[in-house]
Amino acid sequence: DTGVSQDPRHKITKRGQNVTFRCDPISEHNRLYWYRQTLGQGPEFLTYFQNEAQLEKSRLLSDRFSAERPKGSFSTLEIQRTEQGDSAMYLCASSSGTSGGHNEQFFGPGTRLTVL
Amino acid sequence: AQKVTQAQTEISVVEKEDVTLDCVYETRDTTYYLFWYKQPPSGELVFLIRRNSFDEQNEISGRYSWNFQKSTSSFNFTITASQVVDSAVYFCALSIFGTASKLTFGTGTRLQVTL
């Protein structure tokens, strides 16, 4: 049984470049979440998918950020024109459940982004 | 808006001591869920427990126990006979029924257990 996987684990980029991260959730999970965690803080919600539909986006997700989940399987998070303030750990989580359920979310190891 | 407060930034204990991590939450909703997650040095968040707002029974799992009190909006976590492997950052989190189940996390408590 494999857990949530994320790729790459680390990414160093120069300011202004575009980056893309990938998340593969637990296979039977229909919900997928992206969070961002900065040093010394708890994770902050970015966006949420139910199957392939992106149902909610945080105000933290500026127009430079875009996320997709084609076919309701893996997801990608792209950041365009990166800024130094984008440096953080990007966490992906998945869970199962229907609209009323709040099952636990299982987290991946994260992608650490450093913008120089 | 929801808020989770973990006032203890860092706690250091000697192995075998008991330790309690505090969590206070704020919400106007009546149906919600509370969670604890552990983030060891490797970085991956590990789920520990989920509680819904209608279940105030305390729970014990091995050396771990949780005390949920709606009257004080608290969901505290106690580790009995702490071990070095318990060293990690612990996060308390809240989600509101009817939302996307998104979690609102506290800032975490770093627990250091030494020999």
Interface residues (C-beta under 8 A of the other chain):
Chain A: R31 Y33 Y35 G40 Q41 G42 P43 E44 F45 Y48 Q50 L55 E56 M89 L91 A93 S95 G97 G100 G101 H102 N103 E104 Q105 F106 F107 G108 P109 G110
Chain B: V4 Y33 F35 Y37 S42 G43 E44 L45 V46 F47 R50 N52 F91 A93 S95 F97 G98 T99 A100 S101 K102 L103 T104 F105 G106 T107 G108
